Amino acid sequence: MKMLVLNTGSSTLKYSLFESDGERLLGDGIADWSRQPARLTIHHPGLPDSSTELTLSHHGDAVGRVLAELIRGQSPLLRSLSEIAAVGHRVVHGGSRYTESVRVTPEVKTAIGELSELAPLHNSANLDGINAAEAALPGVPQVVAFDTAFHATCADTATRFALPRALHDAGIRRYGFHGLSHAYCTARATELLGKTTAGRLVICHLGNGCSVSAVHDGRCLDTSMGFTPLEGLMMGTRSGSVDPGLLLYVIRRRGQSADDLDRVLNKESGLLGVSGLSSDMRQVLAAVRDGNERARLALDVYAHRVRQTIGAMTATLGGIDALVFTAGIGENAAEVRARICTGLGGLGLALDAAANGRSRPDADVAAADSRGRILIIATREDLMIVRQAVRLLGPSARAGRGDLAS
């Protein structure tokens, strides 16, 4: 069957069209109206990328434009929309209730909306995408895959804050995010290592958002993000973990409001805050090469935080069989990988500098005598959604839209 995967942001809509048999990507792209003029950028394997200016103001417009492109564009991928047998959606927060993918129902949509309180920048946009797809493709099954679900196997010792029981009972606990990426990398690492199980993995998802997970025999034991995607590593514009007492100090002594702190911690910190230049690691690295000391400090703090967290996750696992780098920085920034791996010899990890400098995903860049392997893996969250949807829909997923919609 052909499956459409949608990943909605507040002002963006990423899409991928798959032939689920063989997991073949037919084409993907992004509609972006965060800046004007809005643009639709399209990638079809084997063809040059294309970008078109268009008028968009909400997710309904974006879904309609993407569907029109699929059937009437310069290189149409579908004869008609009836070929779409199912739509898969990424939803960031499933809370403690949703620990696996589910079909969309009115009850599920209500729950996603209620969980927007925990992920206000993400869940409401995810829900808008679901509603737009339902309106454009009536009768087509919609499936949601939750970014928090992979971390549901973490024990209470990893998810509990040392806070009063009443707060825990109200849902204040560590959930973890980037789960679809960590789940895909777990499966892919197993394949690359040629094993039935990858054993003890520490997975570093390093993009604009960053997280690390500890995975043992396919089960997540711990992760660096917590109640929100703000906890843990230093990121593009997010601070990562800070002393809670610091926040109280800023509120009481500097007159900052909750909204002020939200803006500072989520949008003005991280690489941007420390470097004073950019949240883009590529620009920070360029500034480091030009001798900019603030950029160098930002890079050093970033690498230190990641290295520190790798050590903590290795302790949780009782050792490490493979370290995985993924997402935009993890896959593409050899210099960052090298800085992070400096000093990990005590964990049995040794980087092959030449291989690290020339390799692209998917690859093993560990030295020949390294006890643990070091892998670069191109994350495929969209493919993970396809796999979960096919698993959920069962044999009817291969029978075509008619059976699915019945």
N, C-alpha and C positions, 0 to 999 in steps of 0.2 A: 504494500500500500504506500501511498504518498502521504507524508505527514508534514504539516507546517508547524514550526516551532517559533514561538514569539517570546521575546524578552523585552519588557516595557520598562522604560525609565520615565521620569517626570516629563521630559520633552524629547524622548527618543523612542524608537521602536526598531529593535533588531529582529531580523527574521532569517530562518533557514528552512529550505525545503529539502526533504529527504525521501529517498526510496528506501523504506525500512528494510526490505529484503536486501541483505548485503550492506546495509547501513551506508548507502551511497549518497553523498551530498550533491544535490542537483544545482543549488545556487543559494546565495545568501546576500544580505545587504542591510542597510540601516537608513531609516528615515529620521532626520534630525531637525527639529524646529526650535532648538534651544537658542539659535541665533537666526537672524533673518538676513538674506532669504533662506527659507528652509531648503533642505537638499535631500534627495534620495540617491544613495550610493549603492551600486549593484556589483556583485562579483559572481560570475558564472564560470566554473572551471573550464579552462581552455580558451576563454575569450578575454579581451581587454576589459578592465573595469570601466564603468561609466558612472557619471554623476550628473544629476538633473536638478535644476531649481524648480521649486513648486510651492504652492500655497497650502500650508497646514496650520491648524490651530489646536487640534486635540487628537486623541488616540483613534477615534472613529475615522477621521480623515486619513490618518496614516495607514490604518488597516485597509481601508478602501483603496488607497493608492497602491499599496503593496500587492493586493489581490489583482488589481487591474494590470499591473506590470507582469504578473505571473502568466496571465492569459493573453494580453494584448501588447506586451512590450516588444522591443526590437528583437529580443531572443526569447520568445515565450517558452515557458517550461511546462505549461499545462494546456490541454485542449479546452477544458472547461473547469470550473470550480468544483464540479461533482467528483473530480478525481481526488480531491482532498478527503481522505478517510478519517482524519482526526487532527486535532490541534493540541499541541503541548505548550504549556506556559511555565515559566520560571516564576515562583513566588518566594520572596526572601524569607518571610517569617511564618512558620507554621505553629509556633508556640510549643507547648508540651503535648498538645492534642494530636497533631499530625506528624507521625514519624515515618511515613511513606507516602508515595504518590496516591492521589485519589482522583476520581472523576468529578467534574464540576457539577454541583447541585446548588439549589438556592441556599441550603444550609451551609455548604462549604463557602459560598460567596459571603454570607453573613459573617462567618468566622474570620475570613480573610480581612474583611472590613474592620471587625473588632480588634484584630491584631495590628491594625495600622497604628494604634497607640504605641506599640513597641517598635515599629519600623515605619515612621511617618513619611520618610522620603521614598520608601519603596513599595509597601503593600498597597497603598491607595492607587499608585500608578499601575501596579500589577493587576489590580481589580478592574481598572479602566480598560486595560488591554483585553481581559477576559470578556467583559461586557461588549466591547466593540467587535470581538471575534464572533461571539454568539449572535449578535445582530446581523453580521455580514454573512455568516455561514449557519443558518438555522438548521437544526437537526444533526449537525456534525458533532460527535463527542469531543468534549473539551477535557483535557487532563492537566492537573497542576502537579509540579514537582517542587518540593520545598527545599530551600537552601539549608535549613536547620536540621533536616531529617537525618542526614548522615551522622550527626553528632549525638543522636538520641541514645546511642549505646554507651555514652560516657557515664560512669558511675556517679553516685551522689557526691562522692569525695571530690570529683572534678567539677561538678556543676553547682555545688552549694556555696553561697557566700556565708561568711561568718556573721550573720545578721539574725535578729530575733525571728523566731518561728513564724510569727504572724506575717512578716514580709515575704518569707519563703512561700507560705501558703497562698499568698496573693499573686504568685507567679514570678517573683523577683529571684531569678536564678541565672546561671550561665547557659546560653543556648548554642552559641557558635554559629558561624556563617561560612559562605563559600563552599558549602557541603557538596554541591554538585561537582565542583572542580576537584575537591579532595577525593570524592568517590571515583571519579573517572581516573584520576592519577593512580589510585590504589590498584584498579584493574589493569591499567596500562603498565604499571611497574611490574606487576606479576608476569605479564607477557614478556616484557623486555628481559627480565631476569631468568626466564625459562623455567619457572617454578609453578607448582600448583597453588602455592600461597607465597606472597612476597615477604612474609615474616614481619620484622619490625621496621616500619617506615616512619621517617619524619618528613612530612610534606610541607614545603614552603610555597605558598601561593603569594607571589609578590607582583602586584600591579599597582594601580592607584589606591586600591584597598589591599591590605596585606594580612595574612593569617598563616599560622603554622598548626599542624595537627600531628598527633601521635597515633599511629595505626598499627595494630597487632593482628595478624592473620585476618585482615579485612575489616576489623572492628575498630572504630575510633574510640580511643581511651581518654583523650584530652585534646583541647584546642585553645588557641590563644585569644580568640574573640569571645565575648561574654554575653551579657544581657543585651547589649547593642553592638554594632560593628565598630564601635569606638575603642573598645578595650584591646590591649595587646601591643602589637608592633607599631612603630612610627610608620606613617603612611604618606601619601601625596600631600594631602591637606589636613589629615587627622593626626592628633597628637599621639594616639595610643595611650597606654596606661600612664596615669599621673597620680600623685599622692592625693587622696580625697581631701586631706586637710588643706592642701593648696587651694582647692576650690572654695572651701569655707573661708579661707583667708581672703581670697579675691572678692568674694561676695561682701564680706564684712568690712574690709579695709579699703577696698578700691571701688566700692559702689557698683559692682557689676551685677546685672540681673541674670536670671536663668537664660533668657534669650541671648544676652551678650555672650555668656559662656558657651552656649550652643554654637554660636557663630564662630567664636575663637577656636574652640576645640575641634570642630568639624571642618571648617573652611579656611582657617588662617594659620594652622599649625603644621606639623609634619615637615616634609622637605621644604615646603614653601616658607613656613615660619622660621626655620633655622637658617636656611640659605638666604632668605630675603629676595630670592630671584624667581623661583619657579617650583611648581609641584611636579614637573616633568623630569624624571630621572635623566633623560637624554640631555636636557639643558643644564642640569646640575653637573653631570660628568664633563660636558664641554667647558663649563666654567672652572672646574677643577683643573683641567688641562691648561687653562689660561692663567692658573695661579691664584684663583679667587679663594681666599681663606675661609670665608663663610660657607662657600659651597663644599670645600673640603671637610669642614666640621660637620655639615649636614650628612655627607656621605659616611663619615666615620661613625657618627651616632647611629645612623641607619644600620650599618653593618654590625655594629656592636649589639644592638637590640636583637637583630635576627640571630646572631651567633649565640647570644645568651639564651634565647628561647629554644634554639636547637638543643643546647645542653640540657635545659630543663625537660624537654620532651624525651630526650634520650634516657634521662634518669627515670622518667615515668615508665618507659618501655623496658628498662633493665638492660639496655644495649641498643645498637642500631645496625641493621643489615643494609639499609640504603637510605640516602638522603635525596629528596626529589626537589627540583626547582621547576616552577611553572608560572604561568601568567606573563604579562608583558615584560616586566623586568626580569623575572626568573628565567624566562626563555631566551631573552635577547641580549641581556647586559652581562657579557663575559667578565668585565672588570668588577662588577658588583659581586658576582658569584665568587670570584677569586678572593676578594676582600673578606667575604663572609667565611670562606673555608680556611682562611689563615688562622691557625691556632686550634683547628679541630683534630689535629693528629692524636691527641689524647683519647679521642673517641674512635680511633681506628680509621679515620677518613683522610685520604690524601688525594689532592686534585692533580690531574695531569694538565699542566699549564698549556701545553701546545694543543691538546685535544679540546680543552675548554675554550681556547681562543678561536678555533676554527669550526667547532661543531654547531650544528643546528638540531632542534628537536626532531625526532626522539633519539637520544644518544646517551651512552655511558661515558662520562668524562673523568672517571676515577683513574688514578695511577694503577699500574699493573699490580703493585704490591700493597694496595690499599685493602684493608680487611673489609671495609664496607664500601658499597658502590655509590657513586654520585651520578644521578640521572637528570637529564633535561627532558621534560615532557611537555608537549603542546597540549594545553588543556582543551577539552571538548565538552563544555557544559551542554551545548545543544544536542550532541550525540547521546549524552547521559539521559537527557529528557526523553529522547526517542526510545531508548532501551527501557526506561521505566514505564513509558506509556504502553509499549508493546507487551511488556510483562503484565501490566495491569489489565489491558483489554483482552488478553488471552487469544485463543485460536481465531476468534472473530476478527482480530486486528488484521489478519491476512486475507480476509474474505471480501473486503471492499466496503465502500461507504454504506451501501444499502443495509448490510447486516449490522454494521456498527450503529446505525441510527435507529434500528428497530428496538 
